[in-house]
Amino acid sequence: MSLPSVADSVEPVGATVGSGPPEEATKRSAGADLWRAIARNRKALVGLCILLFFVVLAAIPGQIAPDDPRAKIYPRGLGPSVHHLFGTTAYGEDVFSQLVYGTRQSILIAFAVGGLATLIAVLVGVSAGYLGGTTDGVLSLITDVILVIPIFPLIIVIAAYERNAGFLTLVVVLGVLGWSYGARQLRSQTLSLRRRDFLEAARVRGERRSYVIVREILPTMTSLILASFLGAALYAVLFAAGLQFIGLGNPNSQSWGTMLYWAENNEALGAGMPYWAIMPGVCVALLGAAFALLNYAFDEISSPALRLRKLENTGVDTEREAKAAVPARPPDPKNILEVRNLSVAYASEHGPVVAVDDVSFDLGRSEFLGVVGESACGKSTLVYAVARLLGAPLAGEITRGQVLFKGRDMVTLADRELRHIRWRDYSVVMQSAMNALNPVLTVAAQMRDACEAHSTMTRREIEARSKEVLRLVSIDPVHLYSYPHQLSGGMRQRAMIAMALLFTPELIIMDEPTSALDVVGQRSLMVQIKELQERLGFAVIFVTHDMSLVSHFSDRLLVMYAAQVAELGRTRQLFDRPLHPYTQGLLEAFPSIHGAKERLLGIPGSPPDLLHPPSGCRFAPRCPHVMDRCRAEPQRLLEVDGELVRCLLHEQAAASVPAKEGVA
Amino acid sequence: MRFVLRRLGFFVVTLWAAVTLNFLIPRLMPGNAAIAMMARYKGHVNPQALHAIQIAFGVNNHQSLVSAYFAYLGNIARGHFGISLTFFPDTVAHQVLQALPWTLALVGVTTVMAFVLGTLIGLVSGWRRGSVVDGALPPLFVITSAFPYFWLALLSIWLFSIKLGWFPESGGYEVTTTVGWNWTFITDAVNHSILPALTIIVTAIGGWILTMRNNMITVLTEDYVRMARAKGLKPWRIMWTYAGRNAILPNLVGFAMSLGFVVGGAILVEFVFNYPGVGWMFLQSVENQDYALMQALFLMITVTVLLAILAADVATAILDPRTRERG
């Protein structure tokens, strides 16, 4: 649970790893973002309003309550009236005034216990997580023991010896026993922060531990610390009221719990005076609800996945309109896949983000297409849109275009029909098998449910087939009944490829399947994929940021930049004579395996914000050959020697605009 | 195996901590509680019982704190919790065993029911993200989960017993019925348990719904759920075996961790309903300053909570292969 920054929430392509903003920026803007997020969250606002209401009552009860809460001056047991909003008590006091004056103690207990418990939680949790080793062992053990000992009975035991527990005793006891849950959360958060770069940097700089903790760790945990405070405050309000209710508090104190105690003692319900019991209870419940709502809201704020965003009126065409807009042209039977004018948009807090912008390409049977580009250029979104696998965390929507797979438009296919062709006709291999394999099922079980979904194979046949595909990727079939975490990284990746081969589909979509492996492992896995492809004849769409890796295996390459196709052509040609300055930059960014020693140049600058893409060529801000015209107008794709390129430099050489490409 | 040993070790440490707190708290409190208690009971109980209390609470004896502590540990280990003053001359152990079945039947069943129901509702709510039900449930249950148990108990007595007269106001059974395995008693006991049971379920269920829903939503963003969709599995299969089965793991841990809180609330419910269980007896012992009984009940509650946590541990180990091997 880390705090989202504005940059994070705008981040359009969740599938690309490691493309977040620099840690420094995330950390510094945390406080301001938190306030903005609270203002936007309805639950947080309601909670805050209730809390403020009670804080005001607690601060100036004299101005609000009509009477002294202890003045026994009225007839006993009056019902509600204009003079006595909630009637009078069994002793002739005004119930409403008592409620108002009782607020102060609850508020004070909530804040004092919340503060004390949070302080201990931060000290224990952060020290345990940051220092590690034996300190962590001892502190974690203490935390866990306090967590599982039933706290309320323990408090009762203490209160039983310390009769008529006053305010201070309550605060100390509740605070000392109520920190463990927060400490546990803070410890695990600190543990996960420990290995992050900015802490590493601080350590390398030789900063003192206390400095690192106070300046670097705590600010990133603002929302967690607040959650810990709110949780402790909620529990303090409830437990204090409970203790006073059963008569373990000071019976002369002005508090809601004491009111409940007297109500119970005077048999409020039986005497037909439910207000005595109901009203203080309503106050406890309301104050509790305020803390609970705020706590829940912070949970939502700190984990963006919990916030539901919908693509509202985006100004982008809807699916149906889009279908009509694309000229119906029969697909070429030579192609297994034709993607036409595909656009995908994400909803963000600042408006729609077009992550795939009018992309078209064909894929022949048994063809190997590499899709390359930097992180967050939309390449993963593109292939997941093609596979109809958008949805959390890639909550994008296809806004326009067609995906013709074996002649059928996947975009308009109903879920049920889609389910039938999935895995049989096309399968998917994902970036990290560690995440893509279900951790609680064996490899065998995960292969079996795919088989059961699409065939009538018997258990024995399924087992035989599963072993067969494992052998295809050179895994010993004894590993069939292993759980994913029992396999090595390379084996897991192979097992996932084996799974994709169960039905020998005609198309396999691979999203950076080698990026989790070391260089040697990458290379051998690529060779194996290529061999399998040649043997079994499936087509491949291979997404990668590593152009030099894929270039030895792909037939064609599609270079994406800022959601658009920058260049599309045969691999050889693209390598020997890259047309787009971006492609040239990419090639210079990777060392050539057999080329001469060259200086790696890379590309200065970073990709544009897709929320507000440049109006002209999107690469213009980073382009070494930029001209005035580049910035003025959006560029079309040009056809040069049978290749497509989006660059004005080649205007002269361009034959014509390809008919199937719409104007971007 | 190492996992099992470590957990068992943890339980032993927790039990030891609870016993030690029991020993230390009365001795650390200002003003000797035991002396006050003895003054109160002098003349009501026989000298033998008073002598037993003197030993248990370290009044008027010349034992050092350390040897008293070990003598105390020895007594606890042998199950000698002393003699109840409220129910003199009955032993504490016997009293506790009488109250236990009531609490297990009421609090045990309702806590498990609230967990199972809440987890199921949360699972469906998280799966059907953004539906009408999902939109209305979370804010509602955030609020109900903040209700004080005892207050809801009072409200339900007022509404359903006093106003409507549907259920008995208090107690575990009519005093006129004979306690035992006969039909009249059982229906009577069930009738008496409905209101307290509903109170516990309504306040406890919200938390489970919310955490399970949020777990579910988090798990739904995992790659393996997308992979399951890519495999063309049926939606219910994805919901149960891929999303649900992984989402429930943190909820089981949460169940174990929040049990101490739940039990605290249940004690108050028993108190409000005069339900003859451990919680009610616990508060009675506090009221009567029957410290031996109170301490035994506190240990009893702790042990029960630990056993429930053990059950949650076993369930986690069954559902998550990674826990089984982790050291």
HADDOCK unambig.tbl for C-alpha pairs under 7 A between the chains (distance, minus, plus):
assign (segid A and resid 145 and name CA) (segid B and resid 14 and name CA) 5.29 0.50 0.50
assign (segid A and resid 147 and name CA) (segid B and resid 257 and name CA) 6.34 0.50 0.50
assign (segid A and resid 148 and name CA) (segid B and resid 257 and name CA) 5.83 0.50 0.50
assign (segid A and resid 148 and name CA) (segid B and resid 260 and name CA) 5.86 0.50 0.50
assign (segid A and resid 149 and name CA) (segid B and resid 260 and name CA) 6.13 0.50 0.50
assign (segid A and resid 149 and name CA) (segid B and resid 302 and name CA) 6.06 0.50 0.50
assign (segid A and resid 150 and name CA) (segid B and resid 260 and name CA) 3.82 0.50 0.50
assign (segid A and resid 150 and name CA) (segid B and resid 261 and name CA) 6.38 0.50 0.50
assign (segid A and resid 150 and name CA) (segid B and resid 264 and name CA) 6.83 0.50 0.50
assign (segid A and resid 150 and name CA) (segid B and resid 302 and name CA) 6.14 0.50 0.50
assign (segid A and resid 151 and name CA) (segid B and resid 260 and name CA) 6.13 0.50 0.50
assign (segid A and resid 151 and name CA) (segid B and resid 261 and name CA) 6.71 0.50 0.50
assign (segid A and resid 152 and name CA) (segid B and resid 261 and name CA) 6.77 0.50 0.50
assign (segid A and resid 152 and name CA) (segid B and resid 264 and name CA) 4.86 0.50 0.50
assign (segid A and resid 153 and name CA) (segid B and resid 264 and name CA) 6.08 0.50 0.50
assign (segid A and resid 153 and name CA) (segid B and resid 298 and name CA) 6.48 0.50 0.50
assign (segid A and resid 158 and name CA) (segid B and resid 25 and name CA) 6.71 0.50 0.50
assign (segid A and resid 160 and name CA) (segid B and resid 286 and name CA) 5.71 0.50 0.50
assign (segid A and resid 161 and name CA) (segid B and resid 26 and name CA) 6.47 0.50 0.50
assign (segid A and resid 161 and name CA) (segid B and resid 29 and name CA) 6.65 0.50 0.50
assign (segid A and resid 161 and name CA) (segid B and resid 33 and name CA) 5.82 0.50 0.50
assign (segid A and resid 162 and name CA) (segid B and resid 29 and name CA) 6.75 0.50 0.50
assign (segid A and resid 238 and name CA) (segid B and resid 148 and name CA) 5.88 0.50 0.50
assign (segid A and resid 269 and name CA) (segid B and resid 158 and name CA) 5.94 0.50 0.50
assign (segid A and resid 281 and name CA) (segid B and resid 151 and name CA) 5.72 0.50 0.50
assign (segid A and resid 285 and name CA) (segid B and resid 146 and name CA) 6.11 0.50 0.50
assign (segid A and resid 285 and name CA) (segid B and resid 147 and name CA) 4.85 0.50 0.50
assign (segid A and resid 285 and name CA) (segid B and resid 148 and name CA) 6.37 0.50 0.50
assign (segid A and resid 288 and name CA) (segid B and resid 146 and name CA) 5.11 0.50 0.50
assign (segid A and resid 288 and name CA) (segid B and resid 147 and name CA) 6.95 0.50 0.50
assign (segid A and resid 289 and name CA) (segid B and resid 142 and name CA) 6.97 0.50 0.50
assign (segid A and resid 289 and name CA) (segid B and resid 143 and name CA) 4.86 0.50 0.50
assign (segid A and resid 289 and name CA) (segid B and resid 146 and name CA) 5.21 0.50 0.50
assign (segid A and resid 292 and name CA) (segid B and resid 142 and name CA) 6.09 0.50 0.50
assign (segid A and resid 292 and name CA) (segid B and resid 143 and name CA) 6.86 0.50 0.50
assign (segid A and resid 292 and name CA) (segid B and resid 146 and name CA) 6.38 0.50 0.50
assign (segid A and resid 293 and name CA) (segid B and resid 142 and name CA) 6.17 0.50 0.50
assign (segid A and resid 305 and name CA) (segid B and resid 217 and name CA) 7.00 0.50 0.50
assign (segid A and resid 305 and name CA) (segid B and resid 218 and name CA) 6.32 0.50 0.50
assign (segid A and resid 306 and name CA) (segid B and resid 214 and name CA) 6.77 0.50 0.50
assign (segid A and resid 306 and name CA) (segid B and resid 217 and name CA) 6.56 0.50 0.50
assign (segid A and resid 389 and name CA) (segid B and resid 226 and name CA) 6.81 0.50 0.50
assign (segid A and resid 389 and name CA) (segid B and resid 230 and name CA) 6.82 0.50 0.50
assign (segid A and resid 392 and name CA) (segid B and resid 220 and name CA) 6.79 0.50 0.50
assign (segid A and resid 392 and name CA) (segid B and resid 221 and name CA) 4.95 0.50 0.50
assign (segid A and resid 393 and name CA) (segid B and resid 221 and name CA) 4.81 0.50 0.50
assign (segid A and resid 419 and name CA) (segid B and resid 232 and name CA) 4.37 0.50 0.50
assign (segid A and resid 419 and name CA) (segid B and resid 233 and name CA) 7.00 0.50 0.50
assign (segid A and resid 420 and name CA) (segid B and resid 232 and name CA) 6.59 0.50 0.50
assign (segid A and resid 422 and name CA) (segid B and resid 230 and name CA) 6.16 0.50 0.50
assign (segid A and resid 422 and name CA) (segid B and resid 231 and name CA) 5.81 0.50 0.50
assign (segid A and resid 422 and name CA) (segid B and resid 232 and name CA) 5.04 0.50 0.50
assign (segid A and resid 423 and name CA) (segid B and resid 230 and name CA) 6.70 0.50 0.50
assign (segid A and resid 423 and name CA) (segid B and resid 231 and name CA) 5.06 0.50 0.50
assign (segid A and resid 423 and name CA) (segid B and resid 232 and name CA) 6.47 0.50 0.50
assign (segid A and resid 427 and name CA) (segid B and resid 230 and name CA) 6.81 0.50 0.50
assign (segid A and resid 428 and name CA) (segid B and resid 230 and name CA) 6.65 0.50 0.50
assign (segid A and resid 435 and name CA) (segid B and resid 222 and name CA) 6.95 0.50 0.50
assign (segid A and resid 435 and name CA) (segid B and resid 223 and name CA) 5.47 0.50 0.50
assign (segid A and resid 435 and name CA) (segid B and resid 224 and name CA) 6.03 0.50 0.50
assign (segid A and resid 436 and name CA) (segid B and resid 223 and name CA) 4.56 0.50 0.50
assign (segid A and resid 436 and name CA) (segid B and resid 224 and name CA) 4.01 0.50 0.50
assign (segid A and resid 436 and name CA) (segid B and resid 227 and name CA) 6.04 0.50 0.50
assign (segid A and resid 437 and name CA) (segid B and resid 224 and name CA) 5.21 0.50 0.50
assign (segid A and resid 438 and name CA) (segid B and resid 224 and name CA) 5.32 0.50 0.50
assign (segid A and resid 438 and name CA) (segid B and resid 242 and name CA) 6.57 0.50 0.50
assign (segid A and resid 440 and name CA) (segid B and resid 319 and name CA) 6.94 0.50 0.50
assign (segid A and resid 440 and name CA) (segid B and resid 320 and name CA) 5.42 0.50 0.50
assign (segid A and resid 440 and name CA) (segid B and resid 321 and name CA) 5.91 0.50 0.50
assign (segid A and resid 450 and name CA) (segid B and resid 231 and name CA) 5.84 0.50 0.50
assign (segid A and resid 450 and name CA) (segid B and resid 233 and name CA) 6.69 0.50 0.50
assign (segid A and resid 453 and name CA) (segid B and resid 232 and name CA) 6.95 0.50 0.50
assign (segid A and resid 453 and name CA) (segid B and resid 233 and name CA) 5.79 0.50 0.50
